[in-house]
């Protein structure tokens, strides 16, 4: 409840006039708040006298206040001001607790009960109270009572009054998240829609060091709430095409300007949600007449200029030639073959913005309708990867699926009532025919030749080079060597081309005897077989090269040559002295324990490998890297065994090593004799072991 009260409310509660309140309120704190008639005085309840606060509270709780509790309602000004904040249901329960305490005190303090039976009498009274025999309304409001609860309520009532009995569980005021922190969380979510709440919380700890931050669970709840509330905005930022599909309003009709069939077609391609017998998902090409909603589908292995042209040829046979076609900016529809087909037939194909499915909605609807058929067929994959079954059985080939789709189209045209036109596509088509409309129809033979685009070529010696083929005809011999002609290949026979002059007049049919009676598909298969043979040859050659290991062969040859070649004579003794380096060389010999350089005449001498007492090779002429002290001691003793001189530092190290416990563990003098070859083994005592 608000702790502000107006002059009228206060006068009504006290039962006095407003003028009387005005005279008494000179020292009361007030606030001027805007209202309908201007600014109105609002008095602060804590600043009112205690008796007025009590009377104001009693007026508010007319239905809840009990006469025997009036002494507890306003024991102090602070208690009364707290009661004004409490909602009425909670305050009603607090008053019920206070009434229960007063009734229990009265029941326990009855003088008519003998002194020794008061406890038993009080327990009986509690039992009657819990069963609703004392006050059914009060017992239903406070619930079952026990002595512990009553004692606790009585103590709180004496110390804090009724305000202390208010149940405040679950009503703690939460600290609001500061605006800059909330803005940071929202910015992180808008910038990285996939970011987790835990990551945002870690970034907050780094960015807002030393500040009071919300817990990770609070951040998680806030992020989930923002994702739900700002879903459209997130789609607008990161998925514009999805935003257009789901949230862009549909204003008007896409066929509002059309008055007859074939005024505008829409065409599009998509991967079918069906896997054919070859284990691949086929491609669906849809051509839809917007006025009648008549669809034509092409089921092909993959998209491209040829399948699209074939599907349009099928649509031309069934519905005639349109005046305009809406296609997207995909490379298949913008290919030279498809665009040349439109141009030769006088069909307008305006360029539309990318990612604009709303500009060709009827083709999108056609794919949605055909999915009704695909869902019932074996091999359906589902339109989402998450819903795709683990094992998919296949049954239909491309030809069989095309036959099923054509039958579905006939059923759709004849029996499906389109809600936007209130009739079936066939009825609207026949209605236009009855009204006198006639489609534009071209000869199928002529349309067939338009499936391949015309390309310019030059005639050289009565021959035309085209698509890696050499085409000849008798009529080409009469053309000038530099004449340019237009060549249009046959859609089914790769060995035939149709030759036209620059003005478009037909000249002749040129043929390539090597390709005659072969379809373009057969030419591609021949090319695949040719490359397959080349790959097999390459694989066989690589295996032959791998079988012949040239590295081993060259290594064996060099070993044989090195064994048969007589080595060169050794260099003569040193005859050149370097005084500046003589002292350094002697110090190096002393440090490394090498023999005097005068005994060695080349760098590759002294690399003899000998065996230590355990049968392992050891290089006694070059100092290795010692990992343990015992290795160095063995190396020194083996050099001593072979008659080599050790440096003074090595001799000093050996004397010091003989004093260590490790030397005694190795066997002491027996170990030394064993390494020097004077003893066959080392006998260890039990104490040493």
Phi, psi and omega in degrees: 000143180289141179271019175248139181223139181278171179296318181293317180297319180292320178295321179293321181291324183271346181074032179235176179276164179292328178295324178295321178295321179299321181289327182275345190264025182292325183259008180272140177285141183216166176227140177263110183246142181293141178219187184297321182265013184119203179277134185241142178286132174235117182274142177278123185300318180299338180275354181284156174299156186297319181294324178290321176300319180295315180293324177294319179291321178295323177295322179291326184252047182299324183273350186248335188288138178247142185297323182280359179251002185297331180290340181262350187289319186224067178290331179212163179298323181295321180295320179294320179295327177291323180295331179292340180275341189280134174298154185298319178300317180293322179292325177297320178292324178295318177295325178294321177297317179297321178295321178296322178297315180296320179293323179293321177297320179293320180292326182281334184262018179293131183282338183288346181273130178302156186298321183280351184249009183293321180296314178296321178295320181292321178295322176294322177296320177299319180295318177295322180295316181293333178274358177084016182277337181274303179209101186296319180295318181291319180294324177290334182278320182264344179083187180298140182248154172222165182298324182297317179296319181295317179297319180294319179294321181295320179295316179294322181295323179288326184274318188241354182079194182296330181300330179286341180273357180291130179282113183252014179293134178076008182240022178290138180285127180274147177286124180289143177288132182296154187296319182292327177290318178296322178294324177296317179298316180294322179294319177299318181292321180289325181283323180230090185296338180268004182291146181269159179294326178296320178293319178298320180295321178294321177294324178296319179299328179280322185280320184251060180292139177081003181252161178283117185244151176291156179290166182296324177295322177296318178296321180296317178295321180292320178295318178297320178294318179294321179298323180286317183284327183256028182298317179295320180292323176296319177296321179296323182283317191247341179224073184300320180294320177295323178297319179295322181291322189263331190240343182291129181291145178267111183248120179081193181240144179287340181251025185295327184268003184266146181232351183203166179294161175062015172287323179209131173250159172232139182224146179198165180230152177202159174284130180285146178274046181214137179257126183276182186295337179278004177082018181234155174276128181279177180245136177256131175244123183245134173235123186234131170277120188294321186292315183262345184069020178285126179257154171227128183244143171240127179255112185231166180290315178209161180287174181150174182296317181298308179299323179293317178296320178296321179294319177294323176299320177296319178292323177299321180293327185268325188236355183093195185254127181277173176265333182213144177229131177258115177231163181274188183265018177295153184295333179292315181281337177265011179290160181297325182294313182289316181294325177293324177298315178297318183293319181294331181264002179071031180265129177279135178228079183294147177279130180249158178298151178292155179055050181232069179294340181290344179277348174223064186290331186289328175291324176295320178294325180298319177295324178294322181289321182291338177296339175298326176283316186296328181295337182267356185261153175291132182106005181292130185260347186085154182269006176223143180295327180292333181264001183288133178292155182291323179241127182241121176274144179244152184216317192263141170275175180298318181294318179294320179293322178297321179295318178295320180295319179296321177293322177296322179296318178297320177294320180295316182295328186265331191239350183262118178274119179278125186295328183285341178242356175060031176195175177277158177302323180293319180297321180288325177295312180294328177297319178294323178295318180295330180279000175105002179283143178230135179284157173278121185234132177247160179297137181294326178297320179288320177297326181298321181288341181277356182293337177249135182285153177277141181227144180282142177216164177251149178261125180232115178057040177074017181229156179233125175271121182212124175053046178064021176240161180242111186251136182228157175198152182295327181293335181289340181292336183272357179273154177291149182301332183261008182291141176256135181230166174257133184242130177236114182288155176285135183295336185245333183248112182287350181266007182232139172225150180255125187255132178232151176278184183294335179274358179092004179281137180290136180254301184191179172250121177259145185233154172242111187298331180288338183246359185298140180068017175250134178278160175303328178294320178294325177297317179295322178294321176298319179295321178296318179296321179298316178291327177297318177296318180297321180293322177296319177298318180295320179295318179295320180295320179295323177293322177296318179295322179292324179294327179269101182276097181292332179296311179295322180296315179292323179295317178296321179296317180293323177297319179294317179295319181294325180289331182270343183277133179284128181292155178288157178293149181291157178292153178292168178301158181300132178237014180229125182249135178248095186300325184293335184250000184295315180294321179294321179294320178294320178296323178295317178297322180293321182289315185272350179072027180274161176289162180301142183295339179295335180280343182242134185250000178205163184285338184270002176272160178083016180260026183290139179258127176243171182256140173278177183299342181264007177086012179261143180290142179217135180268110184269353182262346179231133183285119177278181175270117183271127176270335180224159180293327180295327179296319179293321179297317178297319181297321179293317181293322178294320175299320178295322178295323181277001176084020179264149179277138176260152179288163180297325179293323178291322179294319178294322178297319182295320179296320178291325181293330179292344180269356185271158176297330180297324179296320179292325177293327178288341179126355176066233183294326177298320179295320179296316178295325179295318180290324180284357178084014181266358185213145183277333181202174178244128179260119181262137174281161179296326179294318181289328180286000000 
